[in-house]
Amino acid sequence: MPILKTSSVQILFGNGDIGVRIVGNKKLKTGAVQFTRIDPVPIGTELEKGEMLSLNDAPVTLGFNKVKSLDVVINQLIKLRNVITGGEERLTREELSNKESHSFDR
């Protein structure tokens, strides 16, 4: 299914007040990335594992039913990273998978 809500949501990263969590189901091979507002912490701080949010609890949720779709988003984010940094710097899949729950900047 395409975009589920019609209102526009914009997240501005840069202040350490956006929490990023993942939820997944290995059996169904599905998962999601959830973005929530948190009290500011240093960017990249690993968040404590807390109560699981339902898909409707987070203001922004990106849901994935296929790994290929997730790879498309990851590749676009890597391209954006290269634009911002002016380089070809890339994170390996291992580095990406080691980051389960983090604060990203808002």
C-alpha positions as CSV (number, residue, x, y, z in Angstrom):
1,M,0.0,0.0,0.0
2,P,1.3,3.5,-0.7
3,I,1.3,6.4,1.7
4,L,-1.4,5.8,4.3
5,K,-2.1,9.3,5.6
6,T,-2.7,12.4,3.5
7,S,-1.2,15.0,5.8
8,S,2.4,16.0,5.4
9,V,4.8,15.2,8.2
10,Q,8.3,16.6,8.1
11,I,11.1,15.7,10.5
12,L,14.1,18.0,10.9
13,F,17.1,16.1,12.2
14,G,20.0,17.9,13.9
15,N,19.4,18.5,17.6
16,G,19.3,15.0,19.1
17,D,15.6,15.0,19.9
18,I,14.4,12.4,17.5
19,G,14.4,8.8,18.7
20,V,14.6,6.1,16.1
21,R,13.5,2.5,16.9
22,I,13.0,-0.6,14.8
23,V,10.3,-3.2,15.2
24,G,10.3,-6.4,13.3
25,N,8.8,-9.8,12.9
26,K,11.2,-12.5,11.6
27,K,8.4,-15.0,11.0
28,L,6.5,-12.6,8.8
29,K,9.7,-11.0,7.4
30,T,8.4,-7.5,8.0
31,G,9.6,-4.6,9.9
32,A,9.4,-0.9,10.6
33,V,11.4,2.1,11.6
34,Q,9.7,4.5,14.0
35,F,10.6,8.1,14.7
36,T,9.4,9.7,17.9
37,R,10.3,12.9,19.7
38,I,12.5,12.5,22.8
39,D,14.3,14.8,25.3
40,P,17.5,15.9,23.6
41,V,20.5,13.7,23.9
42,P,23.9,13.8,22.2
43,I,23.4,12.7,18.6
44,G,24.0,9.0,18.1
45,T,23.3,8.1,21.8
46,E,22.0,4.5,22.0
47,L,18.6,4.6,23.5
48,E,17.5,2.2,26.3
49,K,15.2,-0.5,25.1
50,G,11.9,0.6,26.2
51,E,8.3,-0.3,25.8
52,M,7.4,-1.5,22.2
53,L,5.3,1.0,20.3
54,S,2.5,-0.2,18.1
55,L,2.7,0.9,14.5
56,N,0.1,3.6,15.3
57,D,1.9,5.1,18.3
58,A,4.8,6.7,16.5
59,P,4.2,10.0,14.7
60,V,6.2,8.6,11.8
61,T,6.6,4.9,10.8
62,L,8.2,3.5,7.7
63,G,7.0,0.0,7.2
64,F,8.8,-2.6,5.0
65,N,7.4,-5.9,3.7
66,K,10.4,-6.6,1.4
67,V,14.2,-6.3,2.0
68,K,14.5,-4.8,-1.4
69,S,12.3,-1.9,-0.4
70,L,14.5,-1.3,2.7
71,D,17.6,-1.4,0.5
72,V,16.2,1.3,-1.7
73,V,15.7,3.6,1.2
74,I,19.1,2.8,2.7
75,N,20.8,3.5,-0.7
76,Q,19.0,6.9,-1.0
77,L,20.1,7.8,2.5
78,I,23.7,6.9,1.6
79,K,23.5,9.1,-1.5
80,L,22.1,11.9,0.7
81,R,25.0,11.4,3.2
82,N,27.4,11.7,0.3
83,V,25.8,15.0,-0.8
84,I,26.0,16.4,2.7
85,T,29.5,15.2,3.4
86,G,30.8,15.9,-0.1
87,G,32.3,12.4,-0.2
88,E,31.9,8.8,-1.0
89,E,31.8,7.8,2.7
90,R,29.7,4.7,3.2
91,L,28.6,2.6,6.2
92,T,28.9,-1.1,5.7
93,R,25.8,-3.3,6.2
94,E,27.4,-4.6,9.4
95,E,27.8,-1.0,10.8
96,L,24.2,-0.3,9.8
97,S,22.9,-3.5,11.5
98,N,24.8,-2.7,14.7
99,K,22.7,0.4,15.1
100,E,19.4,-0.9,16.5
101,S,17.9,2.0,18.4
102,H,19.5,5.5,18.3
103,S,18.8,9.1,18.7
104,F,19.1,11.0,15.5
105,D,19.2,14.7,15.3
106,R,16.2,16.7,14.8
